[in-house]
Amino acid sequence: MTPENENLSPRYIDQAEWDRIAASAEFQRLLAAKRSFIVPALLFFCAYHFLLPILAAVAPRLMAISVLGALTLGWLFALSQFVVGGIIAWLYLRASARFDALANDALRRAAIDQGSE
């Protein structure tokens, strides 16, 4: 544990303290930042995921177009979902550094406020 995070070690937090932390501006910024990433990513992934069965049902001839031998557009679309899932995971990993910084700010503020009481 780094010295600047020593006071942020896990400990029991009672309901009143949790409510105070949850109401803080720092914590609200953390929730807003996470929500601004997670909601669009989830909506995009769900739309992309459900587009495959929809296209297979609505446009079977399009999905059956051969790209390379027996490899069809449908198979490429299905395999691309692994790539899209990986890209979303990578983007979340990059965004998590910002989330961690916001969480540490909220914990520091809570520790400062706790010390002043």
N, CA, C and O atoms as a Tinker XYZ file with bonds, in Angstrom:
   468  protein
     1  N      0.847000   -1.175000    0.000000    73     2
     2  CA     0.000000    0.000000    0.000000    64     1     3
     3  C      0.891000    1.236000    0.000000    63     2     4     5
     4  O      1.854000    1.314000    0.764000    81     3
     5  N      0.579000    2.176000   -0.834000    73     3     6
     6  CA     1.379000    3.386000   -0.912000    64     5     7
     7  C      1.040000    4.307000    0.260000    63     6     8     9
     8  O     -0.068000    4.241000    0.793000    81     7
     9  N      1.971000    5.159000    0.665000    73     7    10
    10  CA     1.722000    6.043000    1.820000    64     9    11
    11  C      0.489000    6.923000    1.660000    63    10    12    13
    12  O     -0.238000    7.150000    2.626000    81    11
    13  N      0.247000    7.422000    0.446000    73    11    14
    14  CA    -0.917000    8.301000    0.288000    64    13    15
    15  C     -2.239000    7.543000    0.395000    63    14    16    17
    16  O     -3.292000    8.151000    0.584000    81    15
    17  N     -2.184000    6.196000    0.274000    73    15    18
    18  CA    -3.409000    5.399000    0.381000    64    17    19
    19  C     -3.525000    4.683000    1.717000    63    18    20    21
    20  O     -4.455000    3.899000    1.907000    81    19
    21  N     -2.599000    4.930000    2.659000    73    19    22
    22  CA    -2.646000    4.233000    3.934000    64    21    23
    23  C     -3.950000    4.469000    4.668000    63    22    24    25
    24  O     -4.511000    3.540000    5.249000    81    23
    25  N     -4.439000    5.695000    4.651000    73    23    26
    26  CA    -5.682000    6.010000    5.354000    64    25    27
    27  C     -6.906000    5.513000    4.613000    63    26    28    29
    28  O     -8.023000    5.626000    5.119000    81    27
    29  N     -6.713000    4.959000    3.407000    73    27    30
    30  CA    -7.848000    4.489000    2.605000    64    29    31
    31  C     -8.037000    2.987000    2.719000    63    30    32    33
    32  O     -8.772000    2.393000    1.931000    81    31
    33  N     -7.381000    2.366000    3.695000    73    31    34
    34  CA    -7.484000    0.917000    3.824000    64    33    35
    35  C     -8.911000    0.532000    4.193000    63    34    36    37
    36  O     -9.627000    1.312000    4.822000    81    35
    37  N     -9.325000   -0.680000    3.800000    73    35    38
    38  CA   -10.696000   -1.107000    4.082000    64    37    39
    39  C    -10.964000   -1.139000    5.585000    63    38    40    41
    40  O    -10.127000   -1.587000    6.368000    81    39
    41  N    -12.120000   -0.668000    5.965000    73    39    42
    42  CA   -12.551000   -0.718000    7.356000    64    41    43
    43  C    -14.062000   -0.693000    7.361000    63    42    44    45
    44  O    -14.693000   -0.430000    6.338000    81    43
    45  N    -14.634000   -0.967000    8.507000    73    43    46
    46  CA   -16.087000   -0.953000    8.623000    64    45    47
    47  C    -16.593000    0.480000    8.518000    63    46    48    49
    48  O    -16.080000    1.382000    9.181000    81    47
    49  N    -17.595000    0.676000    7.687000    73    47    50
    50  CA   -18.214000    1.995000    7.539000    64    49    51
    51  C    -19.663000    1.869000    7.970000    63    50    52    53
    52  O    -20.416000    1.072000    7.412000    81    51
    53  N    -20.055000    2.658000    8.968000    73    51    54
    54  CA   -21.443000    2.581000    9.430000    64    53    55
    55  C    -22.365000    3.300000    8.442000    63    54    56    57
    56  O    -21.902000    4.007000    7.547000    81    55
    57  N    -23.656000    3.111000    8.616000    73    55    58
    58  CA   -24.641000    3.635000    7.668000    64    57    59
    59  C    -24.589000    5.156000    7.554000    63    58    60    61
    60  O    -24.703000    5.696000    6.454000    81    59
    61  N    -24.420000    5.843000    8.663000    73    59    62
    62  CA   -24.388000    7.310000    8.630000    64    61    63
    63  C    -23.181000    7.795000    7.827000    63    62    64    65
    64  O    -23.291000    8.738000    7.043000    81    63
    65  N    -22.031000    7.151000    8.024000    73    63    66
    66  CA   -20.837000    7.555000    7.279000    64    65    67
    67  C    -20.999000    7.240000    5.795000    63    66    68    69
    68  O    -20.615000    8.036000    4.938000    81    67
    69  N    -21.570000    6.076000    5.498000    73    67    70
    70  CA   -21.802000    5.719000    4.099000    64    69    71
    71  C    -22.740000    6.739000    3.431000    63    70    72    73
    72  O    -22.498000    7.167000    2.303000    81    71
    73  N    -23.794000    7.113000    4.129000    73    71    74
    74  CA   -24.726000    8.096000    3.573000    64    73    75
    75  C    -24.030000    9.427000    3.302000    63    74    76    77
    76  O    -24.300000   10.077000    2.292000    81    75
    77  N    -23.132000    9.835000    4.207000    73    75    78
    78  CA   -22.381000   11.075000    4.026000    64    77    79
    79  C    -21.465000   10.975000    2.810000    63    78    80    81
    80  O    -21.372000   11.916000    2.021000    81    79
    81  N    -20.788000    9.837000    2.658000    73    79    82
    82  CA   -19.895000    9.640000    1.505000    64    81    83
    83  C    -20.705000    9.621000    0.211000    63    82    84    85
    84  O    -20.329000   10.253000   -0.775000    81    83
    85  N    -21.824000    8.889000    0.224000    73    83    86
    86  CA   -22.650000    8.765000   -0.981000    64    85    87
    87  C    -23.233000   10.099000   -1.413000    63    86    88    89
    88  O    -23.497000   10.308000   -2.597000    81    87
    89  N    -23.435000   11.000000   -0.468000    73    87    90
    90  CA   -23.998000   12.316000   -0.795000    64    89    91
    91  C    -22.935000   13.317000   -1.215000    63    90    92    93
    92  O    -23.270000   14.411000   -1.669000    81    91
    93  N    -21.658000   12.967000   -1.075000    73    91    94
    94  CA   -20.592000   13.920000   -1.375000    64    93    95
    95  C    -20.501000   14.191000   -2.879000    63    94    96    97
    96  O    -20.870000   13.352000   -3.701000    81    95
    97  N    -20.004000   15.373000   -3.215000    73    95    98
    98  CA   -19.851000   15.766000   -4.620000    64    97    99
    99  C    -18.849000   14.864000   -5.340000    63    98   100   101
   100  O    -19.029000   14.538000   -6.513000    81    99
   101  N    -17.796000   14.465000   -4.632000    73    99   102
   102  CA   -16.778000   13.597000   -5.242000    64   101   103
   103  C    -17.374000   12.252000   -5.637000    63   102   104   105
   104  O    -17.117000   11.747000   -6.730000    81   103
   105  N    -18.174000   11.676000   -4.738000    73   103   106
   106  CA   -18.792000   10.384000   -5.027000    64   105   107
   107  C    -19.807000   10.509000   -6.161000    63   106   108   109
   108  O    -19.910000    9.619000   -7.005000    81   107
   109  N    -20.550000   11.604000   -6.180000    73   107   110
   110  CA   -21.515000   11.832000   -7.260000    64   109   111
   111  C    -20.803000   11.976000   -8.601000    63   110   112   113
   112  O    -21.312000   11.522000   -9.626000    81   111
   113  N    -19.611000   12.616000   -8.600000    73   111   114
   114  CA   -18.814000   12.712000   -9.830000    64   113   115
   115  C    -18.365000   11.328000  -10.291000    63   114   116   117
   116  O    -18.371000   11.038000  -11.488000    81   115
   117  N    -17.977000   10.478000   -9.346000    73   115   118
   118  CA   -17.588000    9.105000   -9.681000    64   117   119
   119  C    -18.750000    8.361000  -10.332000    63   118   120   121
   120  O    -18.577000    7.728000  -11.373000    81   119
   121  N    -19.924000    8.435000   -9.726000    73   119   122
   122  CA   -21.092000    7.757000  -10.292000    64   121   123
   123  C    -21.443000    8.295000  -11.675000    63   122   124   125
   124  O    -21.780000    7.525000  -12.574000    81   123
   125  N    -21.367000    9.601000  -11.848000    73   123   126
   126  CA   -21.679000   10.208000  -13.151000    64   125   127
   127  C    -20.677000    9.763000  -14.209000    63   126   128   129
   128  O    -21.059000    9.472000  -15.342000    81   127
   129  N    -19.395000    9.707000  -13.847000    73   127   130
   130  CA   -18.373000    9.281000  -14.808000    64   129   131
   131  C    -18.576000    7.829000  -15.201000    63   130   132   133
   132  O    -18.475000    7.483000  -16.378000    81   131
   133  N    -18.861000    6.975000  -14.225000    73   131   134
   134  CA   -19.092000    5.561000  -14.545000    64   133   135
   135  C    -20.345000    5.404000  -15.411000    63   134   136   137
   136  O    -20.358000    4.647000  -16.381000    81   135
   137  N    -21.380000    6.125000  -15.041000    73   135   138
   138  CA   -22.634000    6.032000  -15.796000    64   137   139
   139  C    -22.441000    6.516000  -17.234000    63   138   140   141
   140  O    -23.014000    5.947000  -18.164000    81   139
   141  N    -21.635000    7.565000  -17.417000    73   139   142
   142  CA   -21.430000    8.108000  -18.764000    64   141   143
   143  C    -20.645000    7.148000  -19.656000    63   142   144   145
   144  O    -20.695000    7.263000  -20.881000    81   143
   145  N    -19.927000    6.214000  -19.059000    73   143   146
   146  CA   -19.245000    5.188000  -19.853000    64   145   147
   147  C    -20.117000    3.936000  -19.991000    63   146   148   149
   148  O    -20.306000    3.425000  -21.094000    81   147
   149  N    -20.638000    3.454000  -18.881000    73   147   150
   150  CA   -21.305000    2.151000  -18.855000    64   149   151
   151  C    -22.604000    2.139000  -19.654000    63   150   152   153
   152  O    -22.852000    1.192000  -20.400000    81   151
   153  N    -23.431000    3.160000  -19.515000    73   151   154
   154  CA   -24.734000    3.153000  -20.204000    64   153   155
   155  C    -24.563000    3.140000  -21.724000    63   154   156   157
   156  O    -25.160000    2.284000  -22.378000    81   155
   157  N    -23.776000    4.047000  -22.322000    73   155   158
   158  CA   -23.614000    3.970000  -23.778000    64   157   159
   159  C    -22.945000    2.665000  -24.237000    63   158   160   161
   160  O    -23.322000    2.105000  -25.266000    81   159
   161  N    -21.962000    2.187000  -23.480000    73   159   162
   162  CA   -21.288000    0.939000  -23.860000    64   161   163
   163  C    -22.268000   -0.225000  -23.819000    63   162   164   165
   164  O    -22.271000   -1.065000  -24.719000    81   163
   165  N    -23.092000   -0.281000  -22.791000    73   163   166
   166  CA   -24.085000   -1.348000  -22.681000    64   165   167
   167  C    -25.115000   -1.272000  -23.809000    63   166   168   169
   168  O    -25.448000   -2.288000  -24.419000    81   167
   169  N    -25.608000   -0.085000  -24.078000    73   167   170
   170  CA   -26.595000    0.072000  -25.158000    64   169   171
   171  C    -26.008000   -0.315000  -26.510000    63   170   172   173
   172  O    -26.654000   -0.999000  -27.304000    81   171
   173  N    -24.764000    0.134000  -26.768000    73   171   174
   174  CA   -24.126000   -0.222000  -28.025000    64   173   175
   175  C    -23.933000   -1.731000  -28.131000    63   174   176   177
   176  O    -24.251000   -2.327000  -29.160000    81   175
   177  N    -23.413000   -2.353000  -27.071000    73   175   178
   178  CA   -23.157000   -3.784000  -27.126000    64   177   179
   179  C    -24.451000   -4.577000  -27.297000    63   178   180   181
   180  O    -24.489000   -5.525000  -28.080000    81   179
   181  N    -25.499000   -4.208000  -26.586000    73   179   182
   182  CA   -26.779000   -4.915000  -26.731000    64   181   183
   183  C    -27.332000   -4.777000  -28.152000    63   182   184   185
   184  O    -27.794000   -5.753000  -28.743000    81   183
   185  N    -27.279000   -3.559000  -28.691000    73   183   186
   186  CA   -27.752000   -3.358000  -30.059000    64   185   187
   187  C    -26.924000   -4.186000  -31.038000    63   186   188   189
   188  O    -27.473000   -4.832000  -31.931000    81   187
   189  N    -25.610000   -4.166000  -30.870000    73   187   190
   190  CA   -24.724000   -4.924000  -31.758000    64   189   191
   191  C    -24.973000   -6.420000  -31.622000    63   190   192   193
   192  O    -25.011000   -7.146000  -32.615000    81   191
   193  N    -25.142000   -6.870000  -30.393000    73   191   194
   194  CA   -25.363000   -8.293000  -30.139000    64   193   195
   195  C    -26.678000   -8.782000  -30.759000    63   194   196   197
   196  O    -26.712000   -9.829000  -31.405000    81   195
   197  N    -27.747000   -8.026000  -30.562000    73   195   198
   198  CA   -29.047000   -8.465000  -31.063000    64   197   199
   199  C    -29.235000   -8.201000  -32.549000    63   198   200   201
   200  O    -30.201000   -8.679000  -33.145000    81   199
   201  N    -28.329000   -7.448000  -33.151000    73   199   202
   202  CA   -28.407000   -7.220000  -34.590000    64   201   203
   203  C    -28.152000   -8.516000  -35.367000    63   202   204   205
   204  O    -28.718000   -8.706000  -36.444000    81   203
   205  N    -27.319000   -9.397000  -34.843000    73   203   206
   206  CA   -27.032000  -10.661000  -35.532000    64   205   207
   207  C    -28.289000  -11.517000  -35.725000    63   206   208   209
   208  O    -28.599000  -11.866000  -36.864000    81   207
   209  N    -29.027000  -11.870000  -34.665000    73   207   210
   210  CA   -30.231000  -12.676000  -34.922000    64   209   211
   211  C    -31.298000  -11.930000  -35.713000    63   210   212   213
   212  O    -32.054000  -12.540000  -36.468000    81   211
   213  N    -31.360000  -10.614000  -35.543000    73   211   214
   214  CA   -32.341000   -9.838000  -36.308000    64   213   215
   215  C    -32.006000   -9.898000  -37.795000    63   214   216   217
   216  O    -32.876000  -10.156000  -38.628000    81   215
   217  N    -30.728000   -9.657000  -38.122000    73   215   218
   218  CA   -30.324000   -9.729000  -39.531000    64   217   219
   219  C    -30.473000  -11.140000  -40.088000    63   218   220   221
   220  O    -30.849000  -11.311000  -41.248000    81   219
   221  N    -30.185000  -12.145000  -39.279000    73   219   222
   222  CA   -30.339000  -13.526000  -39.738000    64   221   223
   223  C    -31.795000  -13.838000  -40.063000    63   222   224   225
   224  O    -32.081000  -14.601000  -40.985000    81   223
   225  N    -32.718000  -13.244000  -39.298000    73   223   226
   226  CA   -34.140000  -13.484000  -39.541000    64   225   227
   227  C    -34.685000  -12.615000  -40.666000    63   226   228   229
   228  O    -35.491000  -13.082000  -41.471000    81   227
   229  N    -34.256000  -11.353000  -40.731000    73   227   230
   230  CA   -34.821000  -10.394000  -41.680000    64   229   231
   231  C    -34.115000  -10.434000  -43.030000    63   230   232   233
   232  O    -34.751000  -10.268000  -44.071000    81   231
   233  N    -32.813000  -10.653000  -43.015000    73   231   234
   234  CA   -32.035000  -10.609000  -44.254000    64   233   235
   235  C    -31.132000  -11.841000  -44.375000    63   234   236   237
   236  O    -29.907000  -11.715000  -44.374000    81   235
   237  N    -31.728000  -13.018000  -44.479000    73   235   238
   238  CA   -30.906000  -14.229000  -44.533000    64   237   239
   239  C    -30.007000  -14.292000  -45.768000    63   238   240   241
   240  O    -28.913000  -14.854000  -45.713000    81   239
   241  N    -30.462000  -13.720000  -46.868000    73   239   242
   242  CA   -29.618000  -13.750000  -48.071000    64   241   243
   243  C    -28.380000  -12.859000  -47.898000    63   242   244   245
   244  O    -27.292000  -13.201000  -48.362000    81   243
   245  N    -28.555000  -11.732000  -47.237000    73   243   246
   246  CA   -27.421000  -10.860000  -46.957000    64   245   247
   247  C    -26.405000  -11.582000  -46.068000    63   246   248   249
   248  O    -25.204000  -11.536000  -46.331000    81   247
   249  N    -26.880000  -12.239000  -45.032000    73   247   250
   250  CA   -25.983000  -12.918000  -44.097000    64   249   251
   251  C    -25.334000  -14.154000  -44.731000    63   250   252   253
   252  O    -24.309000  -14.630000  -44.244000    81   251
   253  N    -25.914000  -14.666000  -45.796000    73   251   254
   254  CA   -25.379000  -15.854000  -46.464000    64   253   255
   255  C    -24.377000  -15.520000  -47.569000    63   254   256   257
   256  O    -23.830000  -16.422000  -48.202000    81   255
   257  N    -24.136000  -14.240000  -47.799000    73   255   258
   258  CA   -23.175000  -13.861000  -48.836000    64   257   259
   259  C    -21.792000  -14.376000  -48.463000    63   258   260   261
   260  O    -21.302000  -14.144000  -47.357000    81   259
   261  N    -21.179000  -15.073000  -49.398000    73   259   262
   262  CA   -19.856000  -15.642000  -49.172000    64   261   263
   263  C    -18.787000  -14.559000  -49.276000    63   262   264   265
   264  O    -18.755000  -13.793000  -50.240000    81   263
   265  N    -17.922000  -14.506000  -48.281000    73   263   266
   266  CA   -16.829000  -13.537000  -48.273000    64   265   267
   267  C    -15.552000  -14.211000  -48.756000    63   266   268   269
   268  O    -14.813000  -13.664000  -49.575000    81   267
   269  N    -15.308000  -15.409000  -48.234000    73   267   270
   270  CA   -14.108000  -16.152000  -48.574000    64   269   271
   271  C    -14.427000  -17.636000  -48.413000    63   270   272   273
   272  O    -14.432000  -18.152000  -47.295000    81   271
   273  N    -14.685000  -18.307000  -49.494000    73   271   274
   274  CA   -15.040000  -19.724000  -49.431000    64   273   275
   275  C    -16.345000  -19.913000  -48.678000    63   274   276   277
   276  O    -17.378000  -19.362000  -49.057000    81   275
   277  N    -16.290000  -20.706000  -47.596000    73   275   278
   278  CA   -17.491000  -20.968000  -46.803000    64   277   279
   279  C    -17.731000  -19.892000  -45.744000    63   278   280   281
   280  O    -18.734000  -19.942000  -45.032000    81   279
   281  N    -16.841000  -18.941000  -45.636000    73   279   282
   282  CA   -16.988000  -17.864000  -44.656000    64   281   283
   283  C    -17.990000  -16.838000  -45.178000    63   282   284   285
   284  O    -17.774000  -16.207000  -46.213000    81   283
   285  N    -19.090000  -16.684000  -44.441000    73   283   286
   286  CA   -20.164000  -15.779000  -44.877000    64   285   287
   287  C    -20.164000  -14.505000  -44.025000    63   286   288   289
   288  O    -19.471000  -14.410000  -43.013000    81   287
   289  N    -20.961000  -13.537000  -44.468000    73   287   290
   290  CA   -21.122000  -12.303000  -43.685000    64   289   291
   291  C    -21.677000  -12.604000  -42.297000    63   290   292   293
   292  O    -21.290000  -11.973000  -41.314000    81   291
   293  N    -22.582000  -13.566000  -42.226000    73   291   294
   294  CA   -23.148000  -13.951000  -40.930000    64   293   295
   295  C    -22.078000  -14.444000  -39.965000    63   294   296   297
   296  O    -22.063000  -14.053000  -38.798000    81   295
   297  N    -21.181000  -15.304000  -40.451000    73   295   298
   298  CA   -20.086000  -15.800000  -39.615000    64   297   299
   299  C    -19.144000  -14.670000  -39.229000    63   298   300   301
   300  O    -18.701000  -14.607000  -38.082000    81   299
   301  N    -18.829000  -13.778000  -40.157000    73   299   302
   302  CA   -17.960000  -12.648000  -39.842000    64   301   303
   303  C    -18.586000  -11.743000  -38.781000    63   302   304   305
   304  O    -17.911000  -11.277000  -37.862000    81   303
   305  N    -19.883000  -11.509000  -38.929000    73   303   306
   306  CA   -20.583000  -10.675000  -37.954000    64   305   307
   307  C    -20.555000  -11.340000  -36.585000    63   306   308   309
   308  O    -20.311000  -10.679000  -35.576000    81   307
   309  N    -20.805000  -12.652000  -36.548000    73   307   310
   310  CA   -20.794000  -13.380000  -35.276000    64   309   311
   311  C    -19.403000  -13.342000  -34.639000    63   310   312   313
   312  O    -19.282000  -13.114000  -33.435000    81   311
   313  N    -18.374000  -13.560000  -35.419000    73   311   314
   314  CA   -17.011000  -13.525000  -34.885000    64   313   315
   315  C    -16.603000  -12.118000  -34.464000    63   314   316   317
   316  O    -15.813000  -11.947000  -33.535000    81   315
   317  N    -17.141000  -11.117000  -35.146000    73   315   318
   318  CA   -16.798000   -9.739000  -34.790000    64   317   319
   319  C    -17.312000   -9.364000  -33.404000    63   318   320   321
   320  O    -16.820000   -8.409000  -32.801000    81   319
   321  N    -18.280000  -10.093000  -32.899000    73   319   322
   322  CA   -18.791000   -9.788000  -31.567000    64   321   323
   323  C    -17.731000  -10.037000  -30.494000    63   322   324   325
   324  O    -17.718000   -9.353000  -29.471000    81   323
   325  N    -16.854000  -10.998000  -30.715000    73   323   326
   326  CA   -15.751000  -11.213000  -29.782000    64   325   327
   327  C    -14.807000  -10.010000  -29.809000    63   326   328   329
   328  O    -14.327000   -9.561000  -28.768000    81   327
   329  N    -14.554000   -9.508000  -30.991000    73   327   330
   330  CA   -13.671000   -8.350000  -31.132000    64   329   331
   331  C    -14.302000   -7.126000  -30.463000    63   330   332   333
   332  O    -13.625000   -6.398000  -29.737000    81   331
   333  N    -15.571000   -6.904000  -30.701000    73   331   334
   334  CA   -16.260000   -5.758000  -30.108000    64   333   335
   335  C    -16.276000   -5.876000  -28.585000    63   334   336   337
   336  O    -16.061000   -4.887000  -27.886000    81   335
   337  N    -16.527000   -7.074000  -28.070000    73   335   338
   338  CA   -16.489000   -7.280000  -26.619000    64   337   339
   339  C    -15.113000   -6.980000  -26.044000    63   338   340   341
   340  O    -15.000000   -6.372000  -24.979000    81   339
   341  N    -14.082000   -7.399000  -26.739000    73   339   342
   342  CA   -12.719000   -7.114000  -26.304000    64   341   343
   343  C    -12.394000   -5.635000  -26.330000    63   342   344   345
   344  O    -11.726000   -5.125000  -25.430000    81   343
   345  N    -12.861000   -4.947000  -27.355000    73   343   346
   346  CA   -12.623000   -3.496000  -27.454000    64   345   347
   347  C    -13.332000   -2.767000  -26.320000    63   346   348   349
   348  O    -12.763000   -1.859000  -25.715000    81   347
   349  N    -14.566000   -3.156000  -26.029000    73   347   350
   350  CA   -15.291000   -2.516000  -24.927000    64   349   351
   351  C    -14.580000   -2.784000  -23.599000    63   350   352   353
   352  O    -14.473000   -1.885000  -22.765000    81   351
   353  N    -14.094000   -4.008000  -23.397000    73   351   354
   354  CA   -13.352000   -4.324000  -22.170000    64   353   355
   355  C    -12.087000   -3.490000  -22.077000    63   354   356   357
   356  O    -11.761000   -2.988000  -21.001000    81   355
   357  N    -11.366000   -3.330000  -23.181000    73   355   358
   358  CA   -10.143000   -2.527000  -23.208000    64   357   359
   359  C    -10.457000   -1.062000  -22.902000    63   358   360   361
   360  O     -9.733000   -0.412000  -22.149000    81   359
   361  N    -11.537000   -0.549000  -23.489000    73   359   362
   362  CA   -11.924000    0.835000  -23.226000    64   361   363
   363  C    -12.300000    1.032000  -21.756000    63   362   364   365
   364  O    -11.978000    2.058000  -21.157000    81   363
   365  N    -12.982000    0.042000  -21.182000    73   363   366
   366  CA   -13.334000    0.136000  -19.764000    64   365   367
   367  C    -12.077000    0.102000  -18.902000    63   366   368   369
   368  O    -11.980000    0.827000  -17.912000    81   367
   369  N    -11.134000   -0.723000  -19.269000    73   367   370
   370  CA    -9.881000   -0.800000  -18.529000    64   369   371
   371  C     -9.168000    0.554000  -18.537000    63   370   372   373
   372  O     -8.638000    0.985000  -17.514000    81   371
   373  N     -9.158000    1.212000  -19.679000    73   371   374
   374  CA    -8.554000    2.547000  -19.763000    64   373   375
   375  C     -9.334000    3.552000  -18.923000    63   374   376   377
   376  O     -8.733000    4.386000  -18.246000    81   375
   377  N    -10.662000    3.486000  -18.957000    73   375   378
   378  CA   -11.495000    4.419000  -18.193000    64   377   379
   379  C    -11.411000    4.147000  -16.696000    63   378   380   381
   380  O    -11.627000    5.054000  -15.893000    81   379
   381  N    -11.102000    2.920000  -16.314000    73   379   382
   382  CA   -11.069000    2.574000  -14.888000    64   381   383
   383  C     -9.989000    3.344000  -14.135000    63   382   384   385
   384  O    -10.125000    3.557000  -12.931000    81   383
   385  N     -8.935000    3.762000  -14.799000    73   383   386
   386  CA    -7.914000    4.582000  -14.131000    64   385   387
   387  C     -8.537000    5.903000  -13.672000    63   386   388   389
   388  O     -8.241000    6.387000  -12.579000    81   387
   389  N     -9.391000    6.474000  -14.502000    73   387   390
   390  CA   -10.084000    7.711000  -14.123000    64   389   391
   391  C    -11.071000    7.437000  -12.986000    63   390   392   393
   392  O    -11.206000    8.246000  -12.067000    81   391
   393  N    -11.764000    6.286000  -13.052000    73   391   394
   394  CA   -12.706000    5.933000  -11.990000    64   393   395
   395  C    -11.980000    5.734000  -10.670000    63   394   396   397
   396  O    -12.473000    6.145000   -9.620000    81   395
   397  N    -10.797000    5.096000  -10.720000    73   395   398
   398  CA   -10.019000    4.879000   -9.504000    64   397   399
   399  C     -9.582000    6.202000   -8.891000    63   398   400   401
   400  O     -9.621000    6.367000   -7.672000    81   399
   401  N     -9.167000    7.141000   -9.727000    73   399   402
   402  CA    -8.755000    8.451000   -9.223000    64   401   403
   403  C     -9.929000    9.169000   -8.563000    63   402   404   405
   404  O     -9.769000    9.790000   -7.512000    81   403
   405  N    -11.104000    9.083000   -9.178000    73   403   406
   406  CA   -12.295000    9.714000   -8.589000    64   405   407
   407  C    -12.685000    9.035000   -7.280000    63   406   408   409
   408  O    -13.097000    9.705000   -6.333000    81   407
   409  N    -12.558000    7.710000   -7.221000    73   407   410
   410  CA   -12.870000    6.981000   -5.987000    64   409   411
   411  C    -11.899000    7.374000   -4.881000    63   410   412   413
   412  O    -12.308000    7.566000   -3.735000    81   411
   413  N    -10.618000    7.496000   -5.214000    73   411   414
   414  CA    -9.638000    7.921000   -4.211000    64   413   415
   415  C     -9.914000    9.338000   -3.730000    63   414   416   417
   416  O     -9.744000    9.631000   -2.547000    81   415
   417  N    -10.338000   10.219000   -4.628000    73   415   418
   418  CA   -10.714000   11.581000   -4.219000    64   417   419
   419  C    -11.874000   11.550000   -3.232000    63   418   420   421
   420  O    -11.863000   12.265000   -2.231000    81   419
   421  N    -12.872000   10.721000   -3.517000    73   419   422
   422  CA   -14.030000   10.610000   -2.627000    64   421   423
   423  C    -13.615000   10.058000   -1.268000    63   422   424   425
   424  O    -14.088000   10.533000   -0.236000    81   423
   425  N    -12.735000    9.058000   -1.260000    73   423   426
   426  CA   -12.270000    8.498000    0.006000    64   425   427
   427  C    -11.411000    9.487000    0.786000    63   426   428   429
   428  O    -11.519000    9.579000    2.009000    81   427
   429  N    -10.560000   10.226000    0.082000    73   427   430
   430  CA    -9.745000   11.242000    0.754000    64   429   431
   431  C    -10.626000   12.310000    1.385000    63   430   432   433
   432  O    -10.410000   12.716000    2.527000    81   431
   433  N    -11.622000   12.760000    0.625000    73   431   434
   434  CA   -12.539000   13.776000    1.145000    64   433   435
   435  C    -13.285000   13.235000    2.361000    63   434   436   437
   436  O    -13.483000   13.960000    3.336000    81   435
   437  N    -13.698000   11.982000    2.314000    73   435   438
   438  CA   -14.399000   11.381000    3.447000    64   437   439
   439  C    -13.477000   11.291000    4.656000    63   438   440   441
   440  O    -13.909000   11.531000    5.783000    81   439
   441  N    -12.205000   10.946000    4.431000    73   439   442
   442  CA   -11.241000   10.862000    5.538000    64   441   443
   443  C    -10.994000   12.248000    6.124000    63   442   444   445
   444  O    -10.891000   12.391000    7.343000    81   443
   445  N    -10.898000   13.270000    5.276000    73   443   446
   446  CA   -10.687000   14.645000    5.759000    64   445   447
   447  C    -11.900000   15.100000    6.559000    63   446   448   449
   448  O    -11.762000   15.667000    7.643000    81   447
   449  N    -13.095000   14.846000    6.014000    73   447   450
   450  CA   -14.319000   15.241000    6.721000    64   449   451
   451  C    -14.463000   14.490000    8.028000    63   450   452   453
   452  O    -14.919000   15.058000    9.021000    81   451
   453  N    -14.082000   13.223000    8.044000    73   451   454
   454  CA   -14.160000   12.408000    9.264000    64   453   455
   455  C    -13.216000   12.957000   10.325000    63   454   456   457
   456  O    -13.552000   12.975000   11.509000    81   455
   457  N    -12.026000   13.408000    9.899000    73   455   458
   458  CA   -11.053000   13.951000   10.835000    64   457   459
   459  C    -11.457000   15.291000   11.407000    63   458   460   461
   460  O    -11.015000   15.659000   12.496000    81   459
   461  N    -12.294000   16.031000   10.686000    73   459   462
   462  CA   -12.697000   17.357000   11.157000    64   461   463
   463  C    -13.893000   17.297000   12.096000    63   462   464   465
   464  O    -14.261000   18.304000   12.700000    81   463
   465  N    -14.497000   16.127000   12.219000    73   463   466
   466  CA   -15.673000   16.024000   13.099000    64   465   467
   467  C    -15.282000   15.712000   14.511000    63   466   468
   468  O    -16.147000   15.591000   15.379000    81   467
